Amino acid sequence: MPAATEAAPDGGAAGGGSFVLLSVGQVSFIVGYLWAIGLYTYSIVLHRRKPLQVTLSKAHLSDPDIESKAHQALETTSLVNGDKSSNGASKPTGVLQDFWSTPLVRCMLMDRQAIMDCGDTLLHMVEFGSILVWFFMCDRTDLFWQAEKWYNRDMFWFLFLCLTLVALGSSLQPVRTPLLLNRPQTEEWKGWMQVLFLLYHYFEARELYNAIRIFIAGYVWMTGFGNFSYYYRTGDFSIGRFCQMMWRLNFLVIFCCIVLQNSYMLYYICPMHTIFTVFVYACLGIAPQLNKSPVWMWTKIGLSLGAIFVLWDMKPVFYALWGPFDWLVGYTDPRKPGPDRLHEWYFRSGLDRYIWIWGMVCAYIHPTCMKLLNMIEELPAFRQLTVRALVLSVTALLGWVYYVHIYSLPKLEYNKVHPYTSWIPLTLWCVVRNITPKLRTYSARLYGWLGCITLETYLCQFHIWLHSDIADGQPKYLLSLLPGYPMLNFALVTGLYVFVSNRLFHLTNELKDRIVPHDDNRCLARNIIQMLLLGAFVFGIGWVLERTVVLHMV
Ligand SMILES: *[C@@H]1O[C@H](CO)[C@@H](O)[C@H](O)[C@H]1NC(C)=O
C-alpha cells in the first residue's frame, strides 16, 4: 500500500503571519455568530430564572406531562413565523404592525418572551455557525495537517464494495407501489453515484473521469425528471415553493462563500442545479394551462431545446448574456489563472445543458412506459422471460457499442460528445434497474439516505474532508487529523464529515421551514425583507468593525 506523504502546511492561512486578515463578510459572520450565541445563552438564563411563566400560569404546575407539552410548544415556536402559531392565521393585523411584532424583531429588541420562545431556532443558528467555524479551522488555518492524495484502484473499489455490501445486506427496503423510478430508487441512485464521485475526489481516481461526468449528468437528469414530475402532477407554481427550493440549493453555499472567501463557481454544482431548476420551472410555469395538451407540451420541450441551442451552442450569445454576471459566475483558479473568467461556467453548465430536457421527457412519457411495463408483467411467465431477455440483450449491445465508441474516448474528446450522448448510459441504466417488479420494489436505504444529503456532502468535502488551503483553490489535498495513518485518518475524517453533512441537511431544512412559508406570500415577502434588513445591518456592523478594529490590529 502506498504511504501517504504528509506535506507540511506551507505557512499561515491568508496572511502568512500570526494574524489572519479577515474580510468584511467574515467579520460580519463573526458578529452574527456571536450575537446568536449571546441571545441563545440569554434564553437559557431566562428559562432557568422564570421557567415557562406565561404558558404555565394557567396550567397545573404540578403536572409533569403538561409541563413538558408546554415546553415543546415553546420550543417549536419559530423565529419569524412565531406570530402565526400564537395568534392564529386569520387575525387581521395591519401590515406595519405585523412587521414590527415578529419574533425576529422582538428578539432584536431584546423582548424576553420572544427570546425564550426562539430558543431552539437560536440553537440551530449557533450550531450552523459553529460548523462554519469548523470549516474555516480545517481549511484555512494550520491547526491540522494536510496530506497528499494517492490512488490505488484496488483500495478504491474495495471501499466501494464494502459499503455496497453493507447497504445491500442491511438496508434493503421495499416500497409499497413499485413505480418505475420511484423516489427511494432515485435516492439510492443518487447515493451510490455520490459515493463514487466523492471517492474519485478523495483518491484522485483520474481513470474514472468519464464515468464521473456521466454521474453529474445523472443528477441534472434527475433535476429535470423530479421537478417536471412535481410541477406537472401538482401544478404548484407557488412562489413559496420556488423559494423553498432556492433556499435548499443555495443557503449553505452562500455562507461557505462568505466564510471561506470563495467564489460561487467553486461549487459549480450549485449554480448549475439552480439554473436548470429555474428552467424547468419556467418551461412548465409559463402558460401552465397549455401543459394539459400533448401538442403544446411537446412544443414547449422543443422550444427548450431551441433556447439551449441559442444560449449555449452560440458561444458569443452565452458570453454576452453572462458577462454582466461575472461577479456571480466568474471564476479564476488561483493555481492556474487564465484570462477567461466565464470559462468555468461555460464549460461546466455546457456539459449538461441538454440532459435536464431529457429528464423532462422521461417524466412526461413515464405513464406510457409504466403501462408498457404492466403489459409485459401480465404476459404468461415464459413470454415475460423472453421479452425481458430480449430487452436486456438489446441494452447490453447498445451499452457495449456506447462503451467502445464513446466512453473509451480520452478526456478532451469525450467532453466534446458528452452533452449529446450522456443520455444513453443513463437511459440504459434506468431500463436495467427497473426491468422486473422485484428490482423496482427494493432499494438500499443506506444509499438512499446518502442520496438525500448529496448537496451537503458535496459542499462539505471541500473543507472538512479534503483541503484546499487557499481562497478559491480547488481541494488538492486531504485533511489530515492523524498524520502518518492514512487509513485511520480516512475513517476518522470521513465519520466526522458525514455526521456534519447530515446535521447541515437538517439545519438547512429546519431554518427553511421557519423562514420560507409554502403558501403565505405576504409572510414570505415580510420575512425576505426582514432577512435582507438584518443582513444589511450585520454587514454594516462588520464593515465598520473591519475598518476600525481589524485594520488597526494589523
Ligand atoms: C428539483 O431539482 C432540485 C435540484 O436538483 C432538487 O433539489 C429538488 O429536489 C427537485 N425537486 C423535486 C420536486 O424533485
The ligand as an SDF file (V2000), in Angstrom:
LIG
                    3D

 14 14  0  0  0  0  0  0  0  0999 V2000
  -35.7540   19.9270   -8.2590 C   0  0  0  0  0  0  0  0  0  0  0  0
  -34.3710   19.9880   -8.5050 O   0  0  0  0  0  0  0  0  0  0  0  0
  -33.5810   20.3350   -7.3970 C   0  0  0  0  0  0  0  0  0  0  0  0
  -32.1590   20.4260   -7.8500 C   0  0  0  0  0  0  0  0  0  0  0  0
  -31.6470   19.1910   -8.2280 O   0  0  0  0  0  0  0  0  0  0  0  0
  -33.7700   19.3140   -6.2820 C   0  0  0  0  0  0  0  0  0  0  0  0
  -33.0440   19.7040   -5.1440 O   0  0  0  0  0  0  0  0  0  0  0  0
  -35.2300   19.1900   -5.9490 C   0  0  0  0  0  0  0  0  0  0  0  0
  -35.4210   18.1600   -5.0010 O   0  0  0  0  0  0  0  0  0  0  0  0
  -36.0510   18.8990   -7.1880 C   0  0  0  0  0  0  0  0  0  0  0  0
  -37.4490   18.9190   -6.8560 N   0  0  0  0  0  0  0  0  0  0  0  0
  -38.2130   17.8380   -6.9310 C   0  0  0  0  0  0  0  0  0  0  0  0
  -39.6320   18.0130   -6.5670 C   0  0  0  0  0  0  0  0  0  0  0  0
  -37.7620   16.7750   -7.2860 O   0  0  0  0  0  0  0  0  0  0  0  0
  1  2  1  0
  1 10  1  0
  2  3  1  0
  3  4  1  0
  3  6  1  0
  4  5  1  0
  6  7  1  0
  6  8  1  0
  8  9  1  0
  8 10  1  0
 10 11  1  0
 11 12  1  0
 12 13  1  0
 12 14  2  0
M  END
$$$$
